[in-house]
């Protein structure tokens, strides 16, 4: 959800809340979403909780591995 904000002097006016996007999230102990440091993107935790689902693999510094 988002709300438009107008500030004029010492007054603040809040607009009507509106939906940014729809998603199906998975409730987990470490949160369902986060926002990137620049505030431009959302990271959604919407993984598959089915038994036997494949794990996610994160490869760090992959360009160095390609050079080998």
N, CA, C, O and CB atoms as a CASP TS submission, in Angstrom:
PFRMAT TS
TARGET T0000
AUTHOR 0000-0000-0000
METHOD Language model
MODEL 1
PARENT N/A
ATOM      1  N   UNK     1       0.839  -1.172   0.000  1.00  0.00           N
ATOM      2  CA  UNK     1       0.000   0.000   0.000  1.00  0.00           C
ATOM      3  C   UNK     1       0.883   1.235   0.000  1.00  0.00           C
ATOM      4  O   UNK     1       2.016   1.205   0.482  1.00  0.00           O
ATOM      5  CB  UNK     1      -0.954  -0.002   1.207  1.00  0.00           C
ATOM      6  N   UNK     2       0.353   2.316  -0.544  1.00  0.00           N
ATOM      7  CA  UNK     2       1.067   3.587  -0.572  1.00  0.00           C
ATOM      8  C   UNK     2       0.071   4.711  -0.322  1.00  0.00           C
ATOM      9  O   UNK     2      -1.126   4.574  -0.575  1.00  0.00           O
ATOM     10  CB  UNK     2       1.808   3.789  -1.928  1.00  0.00           C
ATOM     11  N   UNK     3       0.586   5.804   0.171  1.00  0.00           N
ATOM     12  CA  UNK     3      -0.227   6.996   0.409  1.00  0.00           C
ATOM     13  C   UNK     3       0.555   8.185  -0.127  1.00  0.00           C
ATOM     14  O   UNK     3       1.720   8.379   0.221  1.00  0.00           O
ATOM     15  CB  UNK     3      -0.573   7.175   1.940  1.00  0.00           C
ATOM     16  N   UNK     4      -0.086   8.977  -0.973  1.00  0.00           N
ATOM     17  CA  UNK     4       0.550  10.205  -1.451  1.00  0.00           C
ATOM     18  C   UNK     4       0.586  11.213  -0.307  1.00  0.00           C
ATOM     19  O   UNK     4      -0.355  11.306   0.481  1.00  0.00           O
ATOM     20  CB  UNK     4      -0.209  10.791  -2.689  1.00  0.00           C
ATOM     21  N   UNK     5       1.684  11.967  -0.223  1.00  0.00           N
ATOM     22  CA  UNK     5       1.872  12.943   0.849  1.00  0.00           C
ATOM     23  C   UNK     5       2.143  14.306   0.234  1.00  0.00           C
ATOM     24  O   UNK     5       2.956  14.433  -0.681  1.00  0.00           O
ATOM     25  CB  UNK     5       3.034  12.524   1.794  1.00  0.00           C
ATOM     26  N   UNK     6       1.449  15.335   0.747  1.00  0.00           N
ATOM     27  CA  UNK     6       1.700  16.717   0.353  1.00  0.00           C
ATOM     28  C   UNK     6       2.096  17.487   1.610  1.00  0.00           C
ATOM     29  O   UNK     6       1.379  17.474   2.611  1.00  0.00           O
ATOM     30  CB  UNK     6       0.440  17.361  -0.343  1.00  0.00           C
ATOM     31  N   UNK     7       3.238  18.152   1.547  1.00  0.00           N
ATOM     32  CA  UNK     7       3.694  18.954   2.682  1.00  0.00           C
ATOM     33  C   UNK     7       3.731  20.415   2.253  1.00  0.00           C
ATOM     34  O   UNK     7       4.291  20.753   1.210  1.00  0.00           O
ATOM     35  CB  UNK     7       5.099  18.481   3.188  1.00  0.00           C
ATOM     36  N   UNK     8       3.133  21.271   3.063  1.00  0.00           N
ATOM     37  CA  UNK     8       3.139  22.707   2.806  1.00  0.00           C
ATOM     38  C   UNK     8       3.343  23.411   4.146  1.00  0.00           C
ATOM     39  O   UNK     8       2.451  23.416   4.995  1.00  0.00           O
ATOM     40  CB  UNK     8       1.804  23.177   2.103  1.00  0.00           C
ATOM     41  N   UNK     9       4.508  23.997   4.326  1.00  0.00           N
ATOM     42  CA  UNK     9       4.804  24.642   5.604  1.00  0.00           C
ATOM     43  C   UNK     9       4.851  23.616   6.711  1.00  0.00           C
ATOM     44  O   UNK     9       5.600  22.642   6.636  1.00  0.00           O
ATOM     45  CB  UNK     9       3.766  25.718   5.927  1.00  0.00           C
ATOM     46  N   UNK    10       4.054  23.833   7.737  1.00  0.00           N
ATOM     47  CA  UNK    10       3.988  22.897   8.873  1.00  0.00           C
ATOM     48  C   UNK    10       2.877  21.868   8.723  1.00  0.00           C
ATOM     49  O   UNK    10       2.708  21.017   9.597  1.00  0.00           O
ATOM     50  CB  UNK    10       3.790  23.663  10.166  1.00  0.00           C
ATOM     51  N   UNK    11       2.111  21.926   7.628  1.00  0.00           N
ATOM     52  CA  UNK    11       0.974  21.023   7.434  1.00  0.00           C
ATOM     53  C   UNK    11       1.357  19.859   6.520  1.00  0.00           C
ATOM     54  O   UNK    11       2.156  20.003   5.594  1.00  0.00           O
ATOM     55  CB  UNK    11      -0.228  21.788   6.846  1.00  0.00           C
ATOM     56  N   UNK    12       0.773  18.727   6.804  1.00  0.00           N
ATOM     57  CA  UNK    12       0.971  17.530   5.983  1.00  0.00           C
ATOM     58  C   UNK    12      -0.402  16.980   5.631  1.00  0.00           C
ATOM     59  O   UNK    12      -1.237  16.776   6.512  1.00  0.00           O
ATOM     60  CB  UNK    12       1.844  16.450   6.727  1.00  0.00           C
ATOM     61  N   UNK    13      -0.635  16.740   4.345  1.00  0.00           N
ATOM     62  CA  UNK    13      -1.884  16.137   3.907  1.00  0.00           C
ATOM     63  C   UNK    13      -1.598  14.740   3.373  1.00  0.00           C
ATOM     64  O   UNK    13      -0.710  14.545   2.543  1.00  0.00           O
ATOM     65  CB  UNK    13      -2.580  17.011   2.831  1.00  0.00           C
ATOM     66  N   UNK    14      -2.363  13.778   3.863  1.00  0.00           N
ATOM     67  CA  UNK    14      -2.220  12.391   3.420  1.00  0.00           C
ATOM     68  C   UNK    14      -3.325  12.061   2.439  1.00  0.00           C
ATOM     69  O   UNK    14      -4.492  12.365   2.686  1.00  0.00           O
ATOM     70  CB  UNK    14      -2.248  11.414   4.620  1.00  0.00           C
ATOM     71  N   UNK    15      -2.963  11.439   1.325  1.00  0.00           N
ATOM     72  CA  UNK    15      -3.943  11.041   0.324  1.00  0.00           C
ATOM     73  C   UNK    15      -4.623   9.736   0.702  1.00  0.00           C
ATOM     74  O   UNK    15      -4.437   9.214   1.801  1.00  0.00           O
ATOM     75  CB  UNK    15      -3.284  10.907  -1.036  1.00  0.00           C
ATOM     76  N   UNK    16      -5.402   9.229  -0.213  1.00  0.00           N
ATOM     77  CA  UNK    16      -6.121   7.966  -0.010  1.00  0.00           C
ATOM     78  C   UNK    16      -5.146   6.807  -0.235  1.00  0.00           C
ATOM     79  O   UNK    16      -4.426   6.805  -1.234  1.00  0.00           O
ATOM     80  CB  UNK    16      -7.361   7.853  -0.977  1.00  0.00           C
ATOM     81  N   UNK    17      -5.105   5.823   0.669  1.00  0.00           N
ATOM     82  CA  UNK    17      -4.222   4.664   0.447  1.00  0.00           C
ATOM     83  C   UNK    17      -4.609   3.926  -0.835  1.00  0.00           C
ATOM     84  O   UNK    17      -5.791   3.772  -1.144  1.00  0.00           O
ATOM     85  CB  UNK    17      -4.280   3.695   1.654  1.00  0.00           C
ATOM     86  N   UNK    18      -3.594   3.472  -1.574  1.00  0.00           N
ATOM     87  CA  UNK    18      -3.854   2.687  -2.780  1.00  0.00           C
ATOM     88  C   UNK    18      -2.858   1.534  -2.863  1.00  0.00           C
ATOM     89  O   UNK    18      -1.736   1.606  -2.361  1.00  0.00           O
ATOM     90  CB  UNK    18      -3.768   3.577  -4.051  1.00  0.00           C
ATOM     91  N   UNK    19      -3.312   0.477  -3.515  1.00  0.00           N
ATOM     92  CA  UNK    19      -2.506  -0.737  -3.639  1.00  0.00           C
ATOM     93  C   UNK    19      -1.410  -0.532  -4.678  1.00  0.00           C
ATOM     94  O   UNK    19      -1.676  -0.039  -5.774  1.00  0.00           O
ATOM     95  CB  UNK    19      -3.392  -1.945  -4.019  1.00  0.00           C
ATOM     96  N   UNK    20      -0.176  -0.908  -4.338  1.00  0.00           N
ATOM     97  CA  UNK    20       0.934  -0.812  -5.285  1.00  0.00           C
ATOM     98  C   UNK    20       0.948  -2.001  -6.240  1.00  0.00           C
ATOM     99  O   UNK    20       1.144  -1.831  -7.444  1.00  0.00           O
ATOM    100  CB  UNK    20       2.267  -0.725  -4.537  1.00  0.00           C
ATOM    101  N   UNK    21       0.739  -3.210  -5.705  1.00  0.00           N
ATOM    102  CA  UNK    21       0.745  -4.416  -6.514  1.00  0.00           C
ATOM    103  C   UNK    21       0.137  -5.545  -5.692  1.00  0.00           C
ATOM    104  O   UNK    21      -0.020  -5.424  -4.477  1.00  0.00           O
ATOM    105  CB  UNK    21       2.187  -4.775  -6.986  1.00  0.00           C
ATOM    106  N   UNK    22      -0.204  -6.642  -6.362  1.00  0.00           N
ATOM    107  CA  UNK    22      -0.746  -7.817  -5.686  1.00  0.00           C
ATOM    108  C   UNK    22       0.307  -8.911  -5.671  1.00  0.00           C
ATOM    109  O   UNK    22       1.056  -9.079  -6.633  1.00  0.00           O
ATOM    110  CB  UNK    22      -2.043  -8.314  -6.376  1.00  0.00           C
ATOM    111  N   UNK    23       0.359  -9.645  -4.584  1.00  0.00           N
ATOM    112  CA  UNK    23       1.295 -10.751  -4.479  1.00  0.00           C
ATOM    113  C   UNK    23       0.748 -11.777  -3.499  1.00  0.00           C
ATOM    114  O   UNK    23      -0.121 -11.478  -2.679  1.00  0.00           O
ATOM    115  CB  UNK    23       2.691 -10.256  -4.038  1.00  0.00           C
ATOM    116  N   UNK    24       1.267 -12.971  -3.598  1.00  0.00           N
ATOM    117  CA  UNK    24       0.971 -14.019  -2.625  1.00  0.00           C
ATOM    118  C   UNK    24       2.248 -14.192  -1.820  1.00  0.00           C
ATOM    119  O   UNK    24       3.289 -14.562  -2.361  1.00  0.00           O
ATOM    120  CB  UNK    24       0.507 -15.384  -3.316  1.00  0.00           C
ATOM    121  N   UNK    25       2.161 -13.925  -0.540  1.00  0.00           N
ATOM    122  CA  UNK    25       3.365 -14.049   0.278  1.00  0.00           C
ATOM    123  C   UNK    25       3.269 -15.271   1.181  1.00  0.00           C
ATOM    124  O   UNK    25       2.181 -15.765   1.478  1.00  0.00           O
ATOM    125  CB  UNK    25       3.584 -12.779   1.120  1.00  0.00           C
ATOM    126  N   UNK    26       4.408 -15.733   1.599  1.00  0.00           N
ATOM    127  CA  UNK    26       4.508 -16.876   2.501  1.00  0.00           C
ATOM    128  C   UNK    26       4.973 -16.348   3.845  1.00  0.00           C
ATOM    129  O   UNK    26       6.031 -15.726   3.939  1.00  0.00           O
ATOM    130  CB  UNK    26       5.485 -17.978   1.947  1.00  0.00           C
ATOM    131  N   UNK    27       4.194 -16.591   4.879  1.00  0.00           N
ATOM    132  CA  UNK    27       4.572 -16.117   6.208  1.00  0.00           C
ATOM    133  C   UNK    27       5.732 -16.947   6.737  1.00  0.00           C
ATOM    134  O   UNK    27       5.632 -18.166   6.876  1.00  0.00           O
ATOM    135  CB  UNK    27       3.369 -16.182   7.181  1.00  0.00           C
ATOM    136  N   UNK    28       6.819 -16.276   7.023  1.00  0.00           N
ATOM    137  CA  UNK    28       7.998 -16.940   7.565  1.00  0.00           C
ATOM    138  C   UNK    28       8.474 -16.176   8.776  1.00  0.00           C
ATOM    139  O   UNK    28       8.093 -15.023   8.975  1.00  0.00           O
ATOM    140  CB  UNK    28       9.120 -17.047   6.509  1.00  0.00           C
ATOM    141  N   UNK    29       9.296 -16.800   9.582  1.00  0.00           N
ATOM    142  CA  UNK    29       9.750 -16.166  10.819  1.00  0.00           C
ATOM    143  C   UNK    29      10.641 -14.959  10.595  1.00  0.00           C
ATOM    144  O   UNK    29      10.812 -14.159  11.515  1.00  0.00           O
ATOM    145  CB  UNK    29      10.479 -17.160  11.653  1.00  0.00           C
ATOM    146  N   UNK    30      11.216 -14.795   9.414  1.00  0.00           N
ATOM    147  CA  UNK    30      12.126 -13.683   9.171  1.00  0.00           C
ATOM    148  C   UNK    30      11.544 -12.642   8.225  1.00  0.00           C
ATOM    149  O   UNK    30      12.306 -11.892   7.616  1.00  0.00           O
ATOM    150  CB  UNK    30      13.423 -14.198   8.614  1.00  0.00           C
ATOM    151  N   UNK    31      10.248 -12.568   8.082  1.00  0.00           N
ATOM    152  CA  UNK    31       9.607 -11.506   7.318  1.00  0.00           C
ATOM    153  C   UNK    31       9.161 -11.918   5.935  1.00  0.00           C
ATOM    154  O   UNK    31       9.656 -12.893   5.370  1.00  0.00           O
ATOM    155  CB  UNK    31      10.525 -10.361   7.201  1.00  0.00           C
ATOM    156  N   UNK    32       8.214 -11.161   5.395  1.00  0.00           N
ATOM    157  CA  UNK    32       7.664 -11.482   4.082  1.00  0.00           C
ATOM    158  C   UNK    32       8.213 -10.591   2.984  1.00  0.00           C
ATOM    159  O   UNK    32       8.116 -10.937   1.807  1.00  0.00           O
ATOM    160  CB  UNK    32       6.168 -11.374   4.112  1.00  0.00           C
ATOM    161  N   UNK    33       8.796  -9.432   3.349  1.00  0.00           N
ATOM    162  CA  UNK    33       9.346  -8.547   2.324  1.00  0.00           C
ATOM    163  C   UNK    33      10.402  -7.625   2.921  1.00  0.00           C
ATOM    164  O   UNK    33      10.532  -7.507   4.140  1.00  0.00           O
ATOM    165  CB  UNK    33       8.229  -7.720   1.667  1.00  0.00           C
ATOM    166  N   UNK    34      11.148  -6.980   2.040  1.00  0.00           N
ATOM    167  CA  UNK    34      12.101  -5.948   2.436  1.00  0.00           C
ATOM    168  C   UNK    34      12.195  -4.976   1.269  1.00  0.00           C
ATOM    169  O   UNK    34      11.708  -5.262   0.175  1.00  0.00           O
ATOM    170  CB  UNK    34      13.518  -6.557   2.809  1.00  0.00           C
ATOM    171  N   UNK    35      12.811  -3.847   1.498  1.00  0.00           N
ATOM    172  CA  UNK    35      12.979  -2.825   0.474  1.00  0.00           C
ATOM    173  C   UNK    35      14.476  -2.643   0.232  1.00  0.00           C
ATOM    174  O   UNK    35      15.261  -2.634   1.180  1.00  0.00           O
ATOM    175  CB  UNK    35      12.300  -1.472   0.897  1.00  0.00           C
ATOM    176  N   UNK    36      14.874  -2.498  -1.032  1.00  0.00           N
ATOM    177  CA  UNK    36      16.289  -2.300  -1.327  1.00  0.00           C
ATOM    178  C   UNK    36      16.775  -0.983  -0.734  1.00  0.00           C
ATOM    179  O   UNK    36      15.976  -0.091  -0.447  1.00  0.00           O
ATOM    180  CB  UNK    36      16.535  -2.327  -2.845  1.00  0.00           C
ATOM    181  N   UNK    37      18.075  -0.867  -0.555  1.00  0.00           N
ATOM    182  CA  UNK    37      18.672   0.308   0.068  1.00  0.00           C
ATOM    183  C   UNK    37      18.347   1.613  -0.638  1.00  0.00           C
ATOM    184  O   UNK    37      18.255   2.659   0.006  1.00  0.00           O
ATOM    185  CB  UNK    37      20.145   0.141   0.126  1.00  0.00           C
ATOM    186  N   UNK    38      18.170   1.566  -1.967  1.00  0.00           N
ATOM    187  CA  UNK    38      17.845   2.786  -2.698  1.00  0.00           C
ATOM    188  C   UNK    38      16.347   3.096  -2.688  1.00  0.00           C
ATOM    189  O   UNK    38      15.925   4.124  -3.216  1.00  0.00           O
ATOM    190  CB  UNK    38      18.330   2.672  -4.126  1.00  0.00           C
ATOM    191  N   UNK    39      15.539   2.207  -2.086  1.00  0.00           N
ATOM    192  CA  UNK    39      14.101   2.434  -1.979  1.00  0.00           C
ATOM    193  C   UNK    39      13.329   2.256  -3.275  1.00  0.00           C
ATOM    194  O   UNK    39      12.160   2.636  -3.344  1.00  0.00           O
ATOM    195  CB  UNK    39      13.863   3.792  -1.470  1.00  0.00           C
ATOM    196  N   UNK    40      13.948   1.689  -4.303  1.00  0.00           N
ATOM    197  CA  UNK    40      13.302   1.567  -5.606  1.00  0.00           C
ATOM    198  C   UNK    40      12.679   0.210  -5.882  1.00  0.00           C
ATOM    199  O   UNK    40      11.874   0.080  -6.804  1.00  0.00           O
ATOM    200  CB  UNK    40      14.284   1.863  -6.663  1.00  0.00           C
ATOM    201  N   UNK    41      13.037  -0.816  -5.094  1.00  0.00           N
ATOM    202  CA  UNK    41      12.536  -2.163  -5.360  1.00  0.00           C
ATOM    203  C   UNK    41      12.123  -2.843  -4.062  1.00  0.00           C
ATOM    204  O   UNK    41      12.649  -2.550  -2.988  1.00  0.00           O
ATOM    205  CB  UNK    41      13.599  -3.002  -6.088  1.00  0.00           C
ATOM    206  N   UNK    42      11.163  -3.764  -4.192  1.00  0.00           N
ATOM    207  CA  UNK    42      10.749  -4.613  -3.089  1.00  0.00           C
ATOM    208  C   UNK    42      11.302  -6.009  -3.324  1.00  0.00           C
ATOM    209  O   UNK    42      11.319  -6.490  -4.456  1.00  0.00           O
ATOM    210  CB  UNK    42       9.201  -4.639  -2.947  1.00  0.00           C
ATOM    211  N   UNK    43      11.749  -6.653  -2.272  1.00  0.00           N
ATOM    212  CA  UNK    43      12.163  -8.052  -2.322  1.00  0.00           C
ATOM    213  C   UNK    43      11.082  -8.842  -1.598  1.00  0.00           C
ATOM    214  O   UNK    43      10.856  -8.641  -0.405  1.00  0.00           O
ATOM    215  CB  UNK    43      13.597  -8.276  -1.670  1.00  0.00           C
ATOM    216  N   UNK    44      10.418  -9.736  -2.310  1.00  0.00           N
ATOM    217  CA  UNK    44       9.301 -10.485  -1.746  1.00  0.00           C
ATOM    218  C   UNK    44       9.698 -11.913  -1.429  1.00  0.00           C
ATOM    219  O   UNK    44      10.326 -12.592  -2.241  1.00  0.00           O
ATOM    220  CB  UNK    44       8.120 -10.475  -2.699  1.00  0.00           C
ATOM    221  N   UNK    45       9.330 -12.353  -0.257  1.00  0.00           N
ATOM    222  CA  UNK    45       9.591 -13.718   0.181  1.00  0.00           C
ATOM    223  C   UNK    45       8.347 -14.535  -0.137  1.00  0.00           C
ATOM    224  O   UNK    45       7.476 -14.715   0.714  1.00  0.00           O
ATOM    225  CB  UNK    45       9.950 -13.782   1.715  1.00  0.00           C
ATOM    226  N   UNK    46       8.271 -15.026  -1.361  1.00  0.00           N
ATOM    227  CA  UNK    46       7.077 -15.758  -1.791  1.00  0.00           C
ATOM    228  C   UNK    46       7.429 -17.158  -2.246  1.00  0.00           C
ATOM    229  O   UNK    46       6.865 -17.654  -3.221  1.00  0.00           O
ATOM    230  CB  UNK    46       6.365 -15.012  -2.913  1.00  0.00           C
ATOM    231  N   UNK    47       8.348 -17.799  -1.559  1.00  0.00           N
ATOM    232  CA  UNK    47       8.834 -19.109  -1.948  1.00  0.00           C
ATOM    233  C   UNK    47       7.810 -20.207  -1.841  1.00  0.00           C
ATOM    234  O   UNK    47       6.716 -20.017  -1.308  1.00  0.00           O
ATOM    235  CB  UNK    47       9.995 -19.462  -1.133  1.00  0.00           C
ATOM    236  N   UNK    48       8.177 -21.340  -2.348  1.00  0.00           N
ATOM    237  CA  UNK    48       7.336 -22.523  -2.372  1.00  0.00           C
ATOM    238  C   UNK    48       7.645 -23.359  -1.138  1.00  0.00           C
ATOM    239  O   UNK    48       8.794 -23.748  -0.926  1.00  0.00           O
ATOM    240  CB  UNK    48       7.554 -23.343  -3.676  1.00  0.00           C
ATOM    241  N   UNK    49       6.640 -23.637  -0.327  1.00  0.00           N
ATOM    242  CA  UNK    49       6.856 -24.412   0.896  1.00  0.00           C
ATOM    243  C   UNK    49       6.479 -25.882   0.744  1.00  0.00           C
ATOM    244  O   UNK    49       6.385 -26.597   1.741  1.00  0.00           O
ATOM    245  CB  UNK    49       6.067 -23.808   2.028  1.00  0.00           C
ATOM    246  N   UNK    50       6.260 -26.347  -0.490  1.00  0.00           N
ATOM    247  CA  UNK    50       5.917 -27.749  -0.696  1.00  0.00           C
ATOM    248  C   UNK    50       7.077 -28.633  -0.247  1.00  0.00           C
ATOM    249  O   UNK    50       8.248 -28.302  -0.438  1.00  0.00           O
ATOM    250  CB  UNK    50       5.568 -28.017  -2.181  1.00  0.00           C
ATOM    251  N   UNK    51       6.723 -29.755   0.347  1.00  0.00           N
ATOM    252  CA  UNK    51       7.749 -30.703   0.782  1.00  0.00           C
ATOM    253  C   UNK    51       8.511 -31.204  -0.432  1.00  0.00           C
ATOM    254  O   UNK    51       7.914 -31.569  -1.445  1.00  0.00           O
ATOM    255  CB  UNK    51       7.123 -31.888   1.564  1.00  0.00           C
ATOM    256  N   UNK    52       9.827 -31.220  -0.324  1.00  0.00           N
ATOM    257  CA  UNK    52      10.658 -31.704  -1.406  1.00  0.00           C
ATOM    258  C   UNK    52      10.981 -30.656  -2.453  1.00  0.00           C
ATOM    259  O   UNK    52      11.585 -30.974  -3.478  1.00  0.00           O
ATOM    260  CB  UNK    52      10.001 -32.849  -2.053  1.00  0.00           C
ATOM    261  N   UNK    53      10.590 -29.417  -2.217  1.00  0.00           N
ATOM    262  CA  UNK    53      10.895 -28.355  -3.186  1.00  0.00           C
ATOM    263  C   UNK    53      12.410 -28.152  -3.262  1.00  0.00           C
ATOM    264  O   UNK    53      13.117 -28.324  -2.269  1.00  0.00           O
ATOM    265  CB  UNK    53      10.181 -27.020  -2.793  1.00  0.00           C
ATOM    266  N   UNK    54      12.892 -27.792  -4.426  1.00  0.00           N
ATOM    267  CA  UNK    54      14.318 -27.569  -4.625  1.00  0.00           C
ATOM    268  C   UNK    54      14.782 -26.337  -3.851  1.00  0.00           C
ATOM    269  O   UNK    54      14.081 -25.325  -3.833  1.00  0.00           O
ATOM    270  CB  UNK    54      14.634 -27.412  -6.119  1.00  0.00           C
ATOM    271  N   UNK    55      15.951 -26.406  -3.212  1.00  0.00           N
ATOM    272  CA  UNK    55      16.466 -25.237  -2.495  1.00  0.00           C
ATOM    273  C   UNK    55      16.993 -24.190  -3.477  1.00  0.00           C
ATOM    274  O   UNK    55      17.326 -24.506  -4.620  1.00  0.00           O
ATOM    275  CB  UNK    55      17.582 -25.654  -1.512  1.00  0.00           C
ATOM    276  N   UNK    56      17.060 -22.964  -3.021  1.00  0.00           N
ATOM    277  CA  UNK    56      17.631 -21.886  -3.828  1.00  0.00           C
ATOM    278  C   UNK    56      19.132 -21.850  -3.603  1.00  0.00           C
ATOM    279  O   UNK    56      19.596 -21.965  -2.468  1.00  0.00           O
ATOM    280  CB  UNK    56      16.986 -20.513  -3.477  1.00  0.00           C
ATOM    281  N   UNK    57      19.890 -21.692  -4.673  1.00  0.00           N
ATOM    282  CA  UNK    57      21.341 -21.593  -4.571  1.00  0.00           C
ATOM    283  C   UNK    57      21.760 -20.182  -4.955  1.00  0.00           C
ATOM    284  O   UNK    57      21.419 -19.695  -6.032  1.00  0.00           O
ATOM    285  CB  UNK    57      22.043 -22.648  -5.475  1.00  0.00           C
ATOM    286  N   UNK    58      22.494 -19.537  -4.076  1.00  0.00           N
ATOM    287  CA  UNK    58      22.999 -18.196  -4.323  1.00  0.00           C
ATOM    288  C   UNK    58      24.494 -18.285  -4.548  1.00  0.00           C
ATOM    289  O   UNK    58      25.224 -18.757  -3.676  1.00  0.00           O
ATOM    290  CB  UNK    58      22.667 -17.237  -3.148  1.00  0.00           C
ATOM    291  N   UNK    59      24.962 -17.837  -5.709  1.00  0.00           N
ATOM    292  CA  UNK    59      26.383 -17.885  -6.030  1.00  0.00           C
ATOM    293  C   UNK    59      26.935 -16.472  -5.915  1.00  0.00           C
ATOM    294  O   UNK    59      26.513 -15.570  -6.639  1.00  0.00           O
ATOM    295  CB  UNK    59      26.630 -18.478  -7.460  1.00  0.00           C
ATOM    296  N   UNK    60      27.874 -16.286  -5.009  1.00  0.00           N
ATOM    297  CA  UNK    60      28.516 -14.996  -4.811  1.00  0.00           C
ATOM    298  C   UNK    60      29.813 -14.936  -5.605  1.00  0.00           C
ATOM    299  O   UNK    60      30.485 -15.951  -5.783  1.00  0.00           O
ATOM    300  CB  UNK    60      28.785 -14.743  -3.317  1.00  0.00           C
ATOM    301  N   UNK    61      30.158 -13.766  -6.074  1.00  0.00           N
ATOM    302  CA  UNK    61      31.399 -13.538  -6.811  1.00  0.00           C
ATOM    303  C   UNK    61      31.541 -14.473  -8.013  1.00  0.00           C
ATOM    304  O   UNK    61      32.624 -14.992  -8.281  1.00  0.00           O
ATOM    305  CB  UNK    61      32.588 -13.710  -5.883  1.00  0.00           C
ATOM    306  N   UNK    62      30.434 -14.683  -8.733  1.00  0.00           N
ATOM    307  CA  UNK    62      30.453 -15.629  -9.850  1.00  0.00           C
ATOM    308  C   UNK    62      31.380 -15.210 -10.976  1.00  0.00           C
ATOM    309  O   UNK    62      31.905 -16.095 -11.652  1.00  0.00           O
ATOM    310  CB  UNK    62      29.069 -15.800 -10.391  1.00  0.00           C
ATOM    311  N   UNK    63      31.628 -13.906 -11.237  1.00  0.00           N
ATOM    312  CA  UNK    63      32.570 -13.575 -12.313  1.00  0.00           C
ATOM    313  C   UNK    63      33.961 -14.154 -12.086  1.00  0.00           C
ATOM    314  O   UNK    63      34.632 -14.535 -13.044  1.00  0.00           O
ATOM    315  CB  UNK    63      32.672 -12.077 -12.460  1.00  0.00           C
ATOM    316  N   UNK    64      34.405 -14.226 -10.824  1.00  0.00           N
ATOM    317  CA  UNK    64      35.713 -14.809 -10.526  1.00  0.00           C
ATOM    318  C   UNK    64      35.726 -16.298 -10.845  1.00  0.00           C
ATOM    319  O   UNK    64      36.748 -16.826 -11.283  1.00  0.00           O
ATOM    320  CB  UNK    64      36.081 -14.581  -9.053  1.00  0.00           C
ATOM    321  N   UNK    65      34.609 -16.977 -10.632  1.00  0.00           N
ATOM    322  CA  UNK    65      34.516 -18.409 -10.950  1.00  0.00           C
ATOM    323  C   UNK    65      34.553 -18.637 -12.462  1.00  0.00           C
ATOM    324  O   UNK    65      35.126 -19.624 -12.923  1.00  0.00           O
ATOM    325  CB  UNK    65      33.225 -19.010 -10.356  1.00  0.00           C
ATOM    326  N   UNK    66      33.955 -17.744 -13.225  1.00  0.00           N
ATOM    327  CA  UNK    66      33.931 -17.876 -14.682  1.00  0.00           C
ATOM    328  C   UNK    66      35.337 -17.745 -15.249  1.00  0.00           C
ATOM    329  O   UNK    66      35.672 -18.413 -16.227  1.00  0.00           O
ATOM    330  CB  UNK    66      33.004 -16.820 -15.310  1.00  0.00           C
ATOM    331  N   UNK    67      36.166 -16.892 -14.646  1.00  0.00           N
ATOM    332  CA  UNK    67      37.519 -16.659 -15.128  1.00  0.00           C
ATOM    333  C   UNK    67      38.430 -17.860 -14.906  1.00  0.00           C
ATOM    334  O   UNK    67      39.468 -17.955 -15.560  1.00  0.00           O
ATOM    335  CB  UNK    67      38.103 -15.447 -14.452  1.00  0.00           C
ATOM    336  N   UNK    68      38.084 -18.777 -14.013  1.00  0.00           N
ATOM    337  CA  UNK    68      38.949 -19.932 -13.717  1.00  0.00           C
ATOM    338  C   UNK    68      39.009 -20.899 -14.864  1.00  0.00           C
ATOM    339  O   UNK    68      39.691 -21.920 -14.776  1.00  0.00           O
ATOM    340  CB  UNK    68      38.468 -20.655 -12.481  1.00  0.00           C
TER
END
